[in-house]
């Protein structure tokens, strides 16, 4: 299973950054993860006001670097 890994920083303190993992539906391959990710950004942004997404990637959801 894949997840979208977002790196986001506080809008008013750009040096304060965190990584967030958003699990996505089972059965999606890396290509579809890349193309299906943008709607997840909008929802995440609504739930995390004050944070700005700086970069993102698709990775295995079991990845423990977050």
N, CA, C, O and CB atoms as a CASP TS submission, in Angstrom:
PFRMAT TS
TARGET T0000
AUTHOR 0000-0000-0000
METHOD Language model
MODEL 1
PARENT N/A
ATOM      1  N   UNK     1       0.854  -1.176   0.000  1.00  0.00           N
ATOM      2  CA  UNK     1       0.000   0.000   0.000  1.00  0.00           C
ATOM      3  C   UNK     1       0.898   1.237   0.000  1.00  0.00           C
ATOM      4  O   UNK     1       1.944   1.268   0.648  1.00  0.00           O
ATOM      5  CB  UNK     1      -0.970  -0.001   1.231  1.00  0.00           C
ATOM      6  N   UNK     2       0.465   2.243  -0.735  1.00  0.00           N
ATOM      7  CA  UNK     2       1.213   3.493  -0.836  1.00  0.00           C
ATOM      8  C   UNK     2       0.605   4.581   0.036  1.00  0.00           C
ATOM      9  O   UNK     2      -0.548   4.496   0.459  1.00  0.00           O
ATOM     10  CB  UNK     2       1.268   3.958  -2.281  1.00  0.00           C
ATOM     11  N   UNK     3       1.400   5.592   0.288  1.00  0.00           N
ATOM     12  CA  UNK     3       0.953   6.779   1.009  1.00  0.00           C
ATOM     13  C   UNK     3       1.578   7.996   0.340  1.00  0.00           C
ATOM     14  O   UNK     3       2.630   7.905  -0.293  1.00  0.00           O
ATOM     15  CB  UNK     3       1.335   6.707   2.531  1.00  0.00           C
ATOM     16  N   UNK     4       0.917   9.125   0.493  1.00  0.00           N
ATOM     17  CA  UNK     4       1.476  10.396   0.049  1.00  0.00           C
ATOM     18  C   UNK     4       2.217  10.973   1.251  1.00  0.00           C
ATOM     19  O   UNK     4       1.653  11.111   2.336  1.00  0.00           O
ATOM     20  CB  UNK     4       0.353  11.389  -0.492  1.00  0.00           C
ATOM     21  N   UNK     5       3.467  11.303   1.045  1.00  0.00           N
ATOM     22  CA  UNK     5       4.273  11.888   2.111  1.00  0.00           C
ATOM     23  C   UNK     5       4.451  13.367   1.795  1.00  0.00           C
ATOM     24  O   UNK     5       5.097  13.726   0.810  1.00  0.00           O
ATOM     25  CB  UNK     5       5.661  11.161   2.254  1.00  0.00           C
ATOM     26  N   UNK     6       3.876  14.220   2.631  1.00  0.00           N
ATOM     27  CA  UNK     6       3.952  15.670   2.463  1.00  0.00           C
ATOM     28  C   UNK     6       5.019  16.243   3.381  1.00  0.00           C
ATOM     29  O   UNK     6       5.142  15.836   4.536  1.00  0.00           O
ATOM     30  CB  UNK     6       2.587  16.329   2.748  1.00  0.00           C
ATOM     31  N   UNK     7       5.777  17.174   2.868  1.00  0.00           N
ATOM     32  CA  UNK     7       6.674  17.978   3.698  1.00  0.00           C
ATOM     33  C   UNK     7       6.066  19.371   3.719  1.00  0.00           C
ATOM     34  O   UNK     7       5.944  20.023   2.682  1.00  0.00           O
ATOM     35  CB  UNK     7       8.176  17.987   3.146  1.00  0.00           C
ATOM     36  N   UNK     8       5.690  19.817   4.904  1.00  0.00           N
ATOM     37  CA  UNK     8       5.006  21.101   5.039  1.00  0.00           C
ATOM     38  C   UNK     8       5.693  21.955   6.094  1.00  0.00           C
ATOM     39  O   UNK     8       6.266  21.446   7.058  1.00  0.00           O
ATOM     40  CB  UNK     8       3.524  20.893   5.400  1.00  0.00           C
ATOM     41  N   UNK     9       5.622  23.265   5.889  1.00  0.00           N
ATOM     42  CA  UNK     9       6.228  24.219   6.819  1.00  0.00           C
ATOM     43  C   UNK     9       5.170  25.225   7.260  1.00  0.00           C
ATOM     44  O   UNK     9       4.218  25.508   6.534  1.00  0.00           O
ATOM     45  CB  UNK     9       7.444  24.947   6.165  1.00  0.00           C
ATOM     46  N   UNK    10       5.360  25.757   8.469  1.00  0.00           N
ATOM     47  CA  UNK    10       4.453  26.800   8.948  1.00  0.00           C
ATOM     48  C   UNK    10       4.589  28.036   8.074  1.00  0.00           C
ATOM     49  O   UNK    10       5.698  28.447   7.732  1.00  0.00           O
ATOM     50  CB  UNK    10       4.739  27.147  10.429  1.00  0.00           C
ATOM     51  N   UNK    11       3.468  28.620   7.720  1.00  0.00           N
ATOM     52  CA  UNK    11       3.488  29.796   6.849  1.00  0.00           C
ATOM     53  C   UNK    11       4.191  30.978   7.515  1.00  0.00           C
ATOM     54  O   UNK    11       4.901  31.732   6.850  1.00  0.00           O
ATOM     55  CB  UNK    11       2.063  30.189   6.462  1.00  0.00           C
ATOM     56  N   UNK    12       3.996  31.141   8.824  1.00  0.00           N
ATOM     57  CA  UNK    12       4.580  32.291   9.511  1.00  0.00           C
ATOM     58  C   UNK    12       5.950  31.984  10.130  1.00  0.00           C
ATOM     59  O   UNK    12       6.593  32.876  10.683  1.00  0.00           O
ATOM     60  CB  UNK    12       3.634  32.773  10.590  1.00  0.00           C
ATOM     61  N   UNK    13       6.401  30.718  10.037  1.00  0.00           N
ATOM     62  CA  UNK    13       7.732  30.318  10.506  1.00  0.00           C
ATOM     63  C   UNK    13       8.280  29.267   9.537  1.00  0.00           C
ATOM     64  O   UNK    13       8.285  28.080   9.863  1.00  0.00           O
ATOM     65  CB  UNK    13       7.679  29.758  11.985  1.00  0.00           C
ATOM     66  N   UNK    14       8.734  29.674   8.374  1.00  0.00           N
ATOM     67  CA  UNK    14       9.126  28.721   7.330  1.00  0.00           C
ATOM     68  C   UNK    14      10.237  27.754   7.727  1.00  0.00           C
ATOM     69  O   UNK    14      10.443  26.750   7.044  1.00  0.00           O
ATOM     70  CB  UNK    14       9.557  29.469   6.127  1.00  0.00           C
ATOM     71  N   UNK    15      10.950  28.026   8.801  1.00  0.00           N
ATOM     72  CA  UNK    15      12.000  27.106   9.249  1.00  0.00           C
ATOM     73  C   UNK    15      11.429  25.924  10.040  1.00  0.00           C
ATOM     74  O   UNK    15      12.140  24.952  10.297  1.00  0.00           O
ATOM     75  CB  UNK    15      13.019  27.855  10.105  1.00  0.00           C
ATOM     76  N   UNK    16      10.148  26.002  10.426  1.00  0.00           N
ATOM     77  CA  UNK    16       9.502  24.925  11.175  1.00  0.00           C
ATOM     78  C   UNK    16       8.746  24.046  10.183  1.00  0.00           C
ATOM     79  O   UNK    16       7.709  24.435   9.645  1.00  0.00           O
ATOM     80  CB  UNK    16       8.538  25.491  12.281  1.00  0.00           C
ATOM     81  N   UNK    17       9.290  22.854   9.954  1.00  0.00           N
ATOM     82  CA  UNK    17       8.708  21.947   8.958  1.00  0.00           C
ATOM     83  C   UNK    17       8.488  20.569   9.558  1.00  0.00           C
ATOM     84  O   UNK    17       9.174  20.170  10.500  1.00  0.00           O
ATOM     85  CB  UNK    17       9.613  21.845   7.717  1.00  0.00           C
ATOM     86  N   UNK    18       7.523  19.848   9.002  1.00  0.00           N
ATOM     87  CA  UNK    18       7.203  18.489   9.432  1.00  0.00           C
ATOM     88  C   UNK    18       6.815  17.671   8.212  1.00  0.00           C
ATOM     89  O   UNK    18       6.408  18.216   7.186  1.00  0.00           O
ATOM     90  CB  UNK    18       6.059  18.486  10.490  1.00  0.00           C
ATOM     91  N   UNK    19       6.946  16.361   8.335  1.00  0.00           N
ATOM     92  CA  UNK    19       6.460  15.446   7.309  1.00  0.00           C
ATOM     93  C   UNK    19       5.170  14.809   7.801  1.00  0.00           C
ATOM     94  O   UNK    19       5.029  14.496   8.983  1.00  0.00           O
ATOM     95  CB  UNK    19       7.525  14.360   6.968  1.00  0.00           C
ATOM     96  N   UNK    20       4.238  14.622   6.890  1.00  0.00           N
ATOM     97  CA  UNK    20       2.949  14.006   7.181  1.00  0.00           C
ATOM     98  C   UNK    20       2.702  12.901   6.173  1.00  0.00           C
ATOM     99  O   UNK    20       3.051  13.034   5.000  1.00  0.00           O
ATOM    100  CB  UNK    20       1.800  15.053   7.149  1.00  0.00           C
ATOM    101  N   UNK    21       2.107  11.819   6.622  1.00  0.00           N
ATOM    102  CA  UNK    21       1.808  10.686   5.751  1.00  0.00           C
ATOM    103  C   UNK    21       0.297  10.579   5.587  1.00  0.00           C
ATOM    104  O   UNK    21      -0.436  10.530   6.575  1.00  0.00           O
ATOM    105  CB  UNK    21       2.401   9.362   6.324  1.00  0.00           C
ATOM    106  N   UNK    22      -0.167  10.541   4.345  1.00  0.00           N
ATOM    107  CA  UNK    22      -1.590  10.381   4.036  1.00  0.00           C
ATOM    108  C   UNK    22      -1.761   9.030   3.338  1.00  0.00           C
ATOM    109  O   UNK    22      -1.322   8.879   2.198  1.00  0.00           O
ATOM    110  CB  UNK    22      -2.127  11.567   3.134  1.00  0.00           C
ATOM    111  N   UNK    23      -2.380   8.053   3.983  1.00  0.00           N
ATOM    112  CA  UNK    23      -2.611   6.769   3.324  1.00  0.00           C
ATOM    113  C   UNK    23      -3.603   6.945   2.171  1.00  0.00           C
ATOM    114  O   UNK    23      -4.537   7.742   2.256  1.00  0.00           O
ATOM    115  CB  UNK    23      -3.138   5.718   4.340  1.00  0.00           C
ATOM    116  N   UNK    24      -3.387   6.201   1.112  1.00  0.00           N
ATOM    117  CA  UNK    24      -4.317   6.246  -0.017  1.00  0.00           C
ATOM    118  C   UNK    24      -4.875   4.853  -0.260  1.00  0.00           C
ATOM    119  O   UNK    24      -4.431   3.882   0.353  1.00  0.00           O
ATOM    120  CB  UNK    24      -3.620   6.789  -1.297  1.00  0.00           C
ATOM    121  N   UNK    25      -5.840   4.760  -1.146  1.00  0.00           N
ATOM    122  CA  UNK    25      -6.543   3.503  -1.393  1.00  0.00           C
ATOM    123  C   UNK    25      -5.614   2.372  -1.809  1.00  0.00           C
ATOM    124  O   UNK    25      -4.613   2.582  -2.495  1.00  0.00           O
ATOM    125  CB  UNK    25      -7.587   3.706  -2.451  1.00  0.00           C
ATOM    126  N   UNK    26      -5.967   1.180  -1.380  1.00  0.00           N
ATOM    127  CA  UNK    26      -5.212  -0.007  -1.774  1.00  0.00           C
ATOM    128  C   UNK    26      -5.331  -0.221  -3.276  1.00  0.00           C
ATOM    129  O   UNK    26      -6.307   0.196  -3.899  1.00  0.00           O
ATOM    130  CB  UNK    26      -5.708  -1.253  -1.009  1.00  0.00           C
ATOM    131  N   UNK    27      -4.346  -0.863  -3.839  1.00  0.00           N
ATOM    132  CA  UNK    27      -4.398  -1.206  -5.252  1.00  0.00           C
ATOM    133  C   UNK    27      -3.938  -0.096  -6.184  1.00  0.00           C
ATOM    134  O   UNK    27      -3.962  -0.273  -7.402  1.00  0.00           O
ATOM    135  CB  UNK    27      -5.777  -1.593  -5.609  1.00  0.00           C
ATOM    136  N   UNK    28      -3.520   1.039  -5.647  1.00  0.00           N
ATOM    137  CA  UNK    28      -3.042   2.135  -6.493  1.00  0.00           C
ATOM    138  C   UNK    28      -1.535   1.991  -6.648  1.00  0.00           C
ATOM    139  O   UNK    28      -0.809   1.829  -5.667  1.00  0.00           O
ATOM    140  CB  UNK    28      -3.416   3.534  -5.887  1.00  0.00           C
ATOM    141  N   UNK    29      -1.074   2.054  -7.896  1.00  0.00           N
ATOM    142  CA  UNK    29       0.364   1.964  -8.135  1.00  0.00           C
ATOM    143  C   UNK    29       0.986   3.363  -8.061  1.00  0.00           C
ATOM    144  O   UNK    29       0.285   4.360  -7.894  1.00  0.00           O
ATOM    145  CB  UNK    29       0.654   1.306  -9.516  1.00  0.00           C
ATOM    146  N   UNK    30       2.302   3.413  -8.187  1.00  0.00           N
ATOM    147  CA  UNK    30       3.023   4.684  -8.029  1.00  0.00           C
ATOM    148  C   UNK    30       2.567   5.731  -9.039  1.00  0.00           C
ATOM    149  O   UNK    30       2.421   6.902  -8.689  1.00  0.00           O
ATOM    150  CB  UNK    30       4.522   4.457  -8.171  1.00  0.00           C
ATOM    151  N   UNK    31       2.341   5.329 -10.277  1.00  0.00           N
ATOM    152  CA  UNK    31       1.905   6.283 -11.298  1.00  0.00           C
ATOM    153  C   UNK    31       0.563   6.904 -10.929  1.00  0.00           C
ATOM    154  O   UNK    31       0.389   8.118 -11.027  1.00  0.00           O
ATOM    155  CB  UNK    31       1.807   5.597 -12.666  1.00  0.00           C
ATOM    156  N   UNK    32      -0.384   6.070 -10.505  1.00  0.00           N
ATOM    157  CA  UNK    32      -1.695   6.602 -10.120  1.00  0.00           C
ATOM    158  C   UNK    32      -1.605   7.409  -8.829  1.00  0.00           C
ATOM    159  O   UNK    32      -2.351   8.370  -8.647  1.00  0.00           O
ATOM    160  CB  UNK    32      -2.710   5.462  -9.955  1.00  0.00           C
ATOM    161  N   UNK    33      -0.724   7.036  -7.960  1.00  0.00           N
ATOM    162  CA  UNK    33      -0.518   7.833  -6.745  1.00  0.00           C
ATOM    163  C   UNK    33      -0.113   9.257  -7.131  1.00  0.00           C
ATOM    164  O   UNK    33      -0.631  10.230  -6.584  1.00  0.00           O
ATOM    165  CB  UNK    33       0.569   7.182  -5.830  1.00  0.00           C
ATOM    166  N   UNK    34       0.809   9.364  -8.070  1.00  0.00           N
ATOM    167  CA  UNK    34       1.292  10.680  -8.502  1.00  0.00           C
ATOM    168  C   UNK    34       0.175  11.505  -9.151  1.00  0.00           C
ATOM    169  O   UNK    34       0.081  12.712  -8.926  1.00  0.00           O
ATOM    170  CB  UNK    34       2.461  10.518  -9.485  1.00  0.00           C
ATOM    171  N   UNK    35      -0.664  10.855  -9.949  1.00  0.00           N
ATOM    172  CA  UNK    35      -1.717  11.602 -10.646  1.00  0.00           C
ATOM    173  C   UNK    35      -2.951  11.840  -9.779  1.00  0.00           C
ATOM    174  O   UNK    35      -3.693  12.795 -10.009  1.00  0.00           O
ATOM    175  CB  UNK    35      -2.122  10.863 -11.902  1.00  0.00           C
ATOM    176  N   UNK    36      -3.174  10.985  -8.789  1.00  0.00           N
ATOM    177  CA  UNK    36      -4.359  11.115  -7.933  1.00  0.00           C
ATOM    178  C   UNK    36      -4.111  11.939  -6.670  1.00  0.00           C
ATOM    179  O   UNK    36      -5.044  12.177  -5.903  1.00  0.00           O
ATOM    180  CB  UNK    36      -4.851   9.748  -7.543  1.00  0.00           C
ATOM    181  N   UNK    37      -2.893  12.370  -6.442  1.00  0.00           N
ATOM    182  CA  UNK    37      -2.530  13.050  -5.191  1.00  0.00           C
ATOM    183  C   UNK    37      -3.130  14.450  -5.004  1.00  0.00           C
ATOM    184  O   UNK    37      -3.521  14.766  -3.880  1.00  0.00           O
ATOM    185  CB  UNK    37      -1.054  13.157  -5.117  1.00  0.00           C
ATOM    186  N   UNK    38      -3.229  15.308  -6.030  1.00  0.00           N
ATOM    187  CA  UNK    38      -3.662  16.698  -5.791  1.00  0.00           C
ATOM    188  C   UNK    38      -4.939  16.890  -4.970  1.00  0.00           C
ATOM    189  O   UNK    38      -4.956  17.791  -4.132  1.00  0.00           O
ATOM    190  CB  UNK    38      -3.856  17.353  -7.085  1.00  0.00           C
ATOM    191  N   UNK    39      -6.005  16.112  -5.148  1.00  0.00           N
ATOM    192  CA  UNK    39      -7.182  16.336  -4.287  1.00  0.00           C
ATOM    193  C   UNK    39      -6.888  16.117  -2.797  1.00  0.00           C
ATOM    194  O   UNK    39      -7.512  16.743  -1.940  1.00  0.00           O
ATOM    195  CB  UNK    39      -8.313  15.411  -4.714  1.00  0.00           C
ATOM    196  N   UNK    40      -5.946  15.237  -2.500  1.00  0.00           N
ATOM    197  CA  UNK    40      -5.574  15.015  -1.104  1.00  0.00           C
ATOM    198  C   UNK    40      -4.905  16.265  -0.518  1.00  0.00           C
ATOM    199  O   UNK    40      -5.044  16.540   0.674  1.00  0.00           O
ATOM    200  CB  UNK    40      -4.633  13.796  -0.986  1.00  0.00           C
ATOM    201  N   UNK    41      -4.179  17.020  -1.353  1.00  0.00           N
ATOM    202  CA  UNK    41      -3.518  18.237  -0.883  1.00  0.00           C
ATOM    203  C   UNK    41      -4.546  19.257  -0.404  1.00  0.00           C
ATOM    204  O   UNK    41      -4.373  19.878   0.645  1.00  0.00           O
ATOM    205  CB  UNK    41      -2.647  18.844  -1.998  1.00  0.00           C
ATOM    206  N   UNK    42      -5.614  19.424  -1.176  1.00  0.00           N
ATOM    207  CA  UNK    42      -6.641  20.400  -0.813  1.00  0.00           C
ATOM    208  C   UNK    42      -7.286  20.036   0.521  1.00  0.00           C
ATOM    209  O   UNK    42      -7.476  20.898   1.380  1.00  0.00           O
ATOM    210  CB  UNK    42      -7.711  20.488  -1.913  1.00  0.00           C
ATOM    211  N   UNK    43      -7.620  18.771   0.691  1.00  0.00           N
ATOM    212  CA  UNK    43      -8.244  18.336   1.947  1.00  0.00           C
ATOM    213  C   UNK    43      -7.268  18.513   3.104  1.00  0.00           C
ATOM    214  O   UNK    43      -7.648  19.005   4.166  1.00  0.00           O
ATOM    215  CB  UNK    43      -8.704  16.858   1.851  1.00  0.00           C
ATOM    216  N   UNK    44      -6.011  18.114   2.907  1.00  0.00           N
ATOM    217  CA  UNK    44      -5.017  18.246   3.966  1.00  0.00           C
ATOM    218  C   UNK    44      -4.840  19.721   4.346  1.00  0.00           C
ATOM    219  O   UNK    44      -4.770  20.053   5.529  1.00  0.00           O
ATOM    220  CB  UNK    44      -3.667  17.635   3.523  1.00  0.00           C
ATOM    221  N   UNK    45      -4.767  20.596   3.351  1.00  0.00           N
ATOM    222  CA  UNK    45      -4.590  22.033   3.614  1.00  0.00           C
ATOM    223  C   UNK    45      -5.743  22.612   4.424  1.00  0.00           C
ATOM    224  O   UNK    45      -5.530  23.452   5.299  1.00  0.00           O
ATOM    225  CB  UNK    45      -4.456  22.796   2.300  1.00  0.00           C
ATOM    226  N   UNK    46      -6.962  22.164   4.135  1.00  0.00           N
ATOM    227  CA  UNK    46      -8.117  22.632   4.907  1.00  0.00           C
ATOM    228  C   UNK    46      -8.023  22.180   6.368  1.00  0.00           C
ATOM    229  O   UNK    46      -8.426  22.909   7.274  1.00  0.00           O
ATOM    230  CB  UNK    46      -9.424  22.117   4.278  1.00  0.00           C
ATOM    231  N   UNK    47      -7.497  20.991   6.586  1.00  0.00           N
ATOM    232  CA  UNK    47      -7.397  20.439   7.934  1.00  0.00           C
ATOM    233  C   UNK    47      -6.176  20.951   8.700  1.00  0.00           C
ATOM    234  O   UNK    47      -6.083  20.769   9.913  1.00  0.00           O
ATOM    235  CB  UNK    47      -7.352  18.933   7.863  1.00  0.00           C
ATOM    236  N   UNK    48      -5.246  21.588   7.997  1.00  0.00           N
ATOM    237  CA  UNK    48      -4.013  22.076   8.619  1.00  0.00           C
ATOM    238  C   UNK    48      -3.764  23.541   8.232  1.00  0.00           C
ATOM    239  O   UNK    48      -2.789  23.840   7.543  1.00  0.00           O
ATOM    240  CB  UNK    48      -2.807  21.193   8.200  1.00  0.00           C
ATOM    241  N   UNK    49      -4.636  24.447   8.671  1.00  0.00           N
ATOM    242  CA  UNK    49      -4.439  25.861   8.326  1.00  0.00           C
ATOM    243  C   UNK    49      -3.114  26.371   8.903  1.00  0.00           C
ATOM    244  O   UNK    49      -2.693  25.968   9.987  1.00  0.00           O
ATOM    245  CB  UNK    49      -5.621  26.721   8.850  1.00  0.00           C
ATOM    246  N   UNK    50      -2.492  27.239   8.174  1.00  0.00           N
ATOM    247  CA  UNK    50      -1.229  27.803   8.626  1.00  0.00           C
ATOM    248  C   UNK    50      -0.011  27.023   8.151  1.00  0.00           C
ATOM    249  O   UNK    50       1.123  27.459   8.350  1.00  0.00           O
ATOM    250  CB  UNK    50      -1.220  27.875  10.114  1.00  0.00           C
ATOM    251  N   UNK    51      -0.238  25.870   7.524  1.00  0.00           N
ATOM    252  CA  UNK    51       0.859  25.067   6.994  1.00  0.00           C
ATOM    253  C   UNK    51       0.859  25.160   5.474  1.00  0.00           C
ATOM    254  O   UNK    51      -0.200  25.232   4.850  1.00  0.00           O
ATOM    255  CB  UNK    51       0.743  23.589   7.457  1.00  0.00           C
ATOM    256  N   UNK    52       2.037  25.156   4.887  1.00  0.00           N
ATOM    257  CA  UNK    52       2.183  25.186   3.428  1.00  0.00           C
ATOM    258  C   UNK    52       2.959  23.958   2.983  1.00  0.00           C
ATOM    259  O   UNK    52       4.018  23.647   3.527  1.00  0.00           O
ATOM    260  CB  UNK    52       2.898  26.488   2.959  1.00  0.00           C
ATOM    261  N   UNK    53       2.422  23.265   1.988  1.00  0.00           N
ATOM    262  CA  UNK    53       3.098  22.086   1.447  1.00  0.00           C
ATOM    263  C   UNK    53       4.272  22.552   0.600  1.00  0.00           C
ATOM    264  O   UNK    53       4.101  23.350  -0.322  1.00  0.00           O
ATOM    265  CB  UNK    53       2.117  21.200   0.608  1.00  0.00           C
ATOM    266  N   UNK    54       5.444  22.061   0.906  1.00  0.00           N
ATOM    267  CA  UNK    54       6.659  22.440   0.180  1.00  0.00           C
ATOM    268  C   UNK    54       7.055  21.397  -0.857  1.00  0.00           C
ATOM    269  O   UNK    54       7.536  21.738  -1.938  1.00  0.00           O
ATOM    270  CB  UNK    54       7.805  22.652   1.155  1.00  0.00           C
ATOM    271  N   UNK    55       6.852  20.122  -0.525  1.00  0.00           N
ATOM    272  CA  UNK    55       7.141  19.051  -1.486  1.00  0.00           C
ATOM    273  C   UNK    55       6.355  17.818  -1.058  1.00  0.00           C
ATOM    274  O   UNK    55       5.818  17.758   0.048  1.00  0.00           O
ATOM    275  CB  UNK    55       8.688  18.742  -1.563  1.00  0.00           C
ATOM    276  N   UNK    56       6.297  16.837  -1.955  1.00  0.00           N
ATOM    277  CA  UNK    56       5.572  15.617  -1.666  1.00  0.00           C
ATOM    278  C   UNK    56       6.116  14.494  -2.524  1.00  0.00           C
ATOM    279  O   UNK    56       6.812  14.719  -3.514  1.00  0.00           O
ATOM    280  CB  UNK    56       4.066  15.802  -1.899  1.00  0.00           C
ATOM    281  N   UNK    57       5.777  13.270  -2.117  1.00  0.00           N
ATOM    282  CA  UNK    57       6.172  12.090  -2.876  1.00  0.00           C
ATOM    283  C   UNK    57       5.257  10.939  -2.492  1.00  0.00           C
ATOM    284  O   UNK    57       4.559  11.000  -1.480  1.00  0.00           O
ATOM    285  CB  UNK    57       7.664  11.726  -2.622  1.00  0.00           C
ATOM    286  N   UNK    58       5.265   9.907  -3.291  1.00  0.00           N
ATOM    287  CA  UNK    58       4.556   8.689  -2.973  1.00  0.00           C
ATOM    288  C   UNK    58       5.570   7.678  -2.448  1.00  0.00           C
ATOM    289  O   UNK    58       6.655   7.530  -3.012  1.00  0.00           O
ATOM    290  CB  UNK    58       3.790   8.139  -4.215  1.00  0.00           C
ATOM    291  N   UNK    59       5.219   6.986  -1.372  1.00  0.00           N
ATOM    292  CA  UNK    59       6.118   6.024  -0.747  1.00  0.00           C
ATOM    293  C   UNK    59       5.297   4.900  -0.132  1.00  0.00           C
ATOM    294  O   UNK    59       4.097   5.058   0.097  1.00  0.00           O
ATOM    295  CB  UNK    59       7.008   6.708   0.327  1.00  0.00           C
ATOM    296  N   UNK    60       5.931   3.775   0.133  1.00  0.00           N
ATOM    297  CA  UNK    60       5.196   2.700   0.804  1.00  0.00           C
ATOM    298  C   UNK    60       4.657   3.190   2.151  1.00  0.00           C
ATOM    299  O   UNK    60       5.355   3.893   2.882  1.00  0.00           O
ATOM    300  CB  UNK    60       6.106   1.460   1.004  1.00  0.00           C
ATOM    301  N   UNK    61       3.444   2.827   2.473  1.00  0.00           N
ATOM    302  CA  UNK    61       2.851   3.292   3.734  1.00  0.00           C
ATOM    303  C   UNK    61       3.549   2.687   4.937  1.00  0.00           C
ATOM    304  O   UNK    61       3.406   3.190   6.051  1.00  0.00           O
ATOM    305  CB  UNK    61       1.367   2.955   3.780  1.00  0.00           C
ATOM    306  N   UNK    62       4.296   1.621   4.731  1.00  0.00           N
ATOM    307  CA  UNK    62       5.024   0.998   5.830  1.00  0.00           C
ATOM    308  C   UNK    62       6.359   1.699   6.124  1.00  0.00           C
ATOM    309  O   UNK    62       7.043   1.368   7.092  1.00  0.00           O
ATOM    310  CB  UNK    62       5.272  -0.465   5.512  1.00  0.00           C
ATOM    311  N   UNK    63       6.713   2.663   5.281  1.00  0.00           N
ATOM    312  CA  UNK    63       7.971   3.383   5.474  1.00  0.00           C
ATOM    313  C   UNK    63       7.955   4.085   6.822  1.00  0.00           C
ATOM    314  O   UNK    63       7.016   4.819   7.129  1.00  0.00           O
ATOM    315  CB  UNK    63       8.206   4.402   4.333  1.00  0.00           C
ATOM    316  N   UNK    64       8.970   3.870   7.617  1.00  0.00           N
ATOM    317  CA  UNK    64       8.984   4.378   8.991  1.00  0.00           C
ATOM    318  C   UNK    64       9.769   5.649   9.182  1.00  0.00           C
ATOM    319  O   UNK    64      10.149   5.961  10.310  1.00  0.00           O
ATOM    320  CB  UNK    64       9.529   3.353   9.891  1.00  0.00           C
ATOM    321  N   UNK    65      10.026   6.387   8.142  1.00  0.00           N
ATOM    322  CA  UNK    65      10.829   7.603   8.307  1.00  0.00           C
ATOM    323  C   UNK    65      10.005   8.791   8.743  1.00  0.00           C
ATOM    324  O   UNK    65      10.541   9.897   8.821  1.00  0.00           O
ATOM    325  CB  UNK    65      11.534   7.935   7.024  1.00  0.00           C
ATOM    326  N   UNK    66       8.733   8.619   9.031  1.00  0.00           N
ATOM    327  CA  UNK    66       7.871   9.736   9.417  1.00  0.00           C
ATOM    328  C   UNK    66       7.479   9.576  10.869  1.00  0.00           C
ATOM    329  O   UNK    66       6.749  10.410  11.406  1.00  0.00           O
ATOM    330  CB  UNK    66       6.612   9.814   8.517  1.00  0.00           C
TER
END
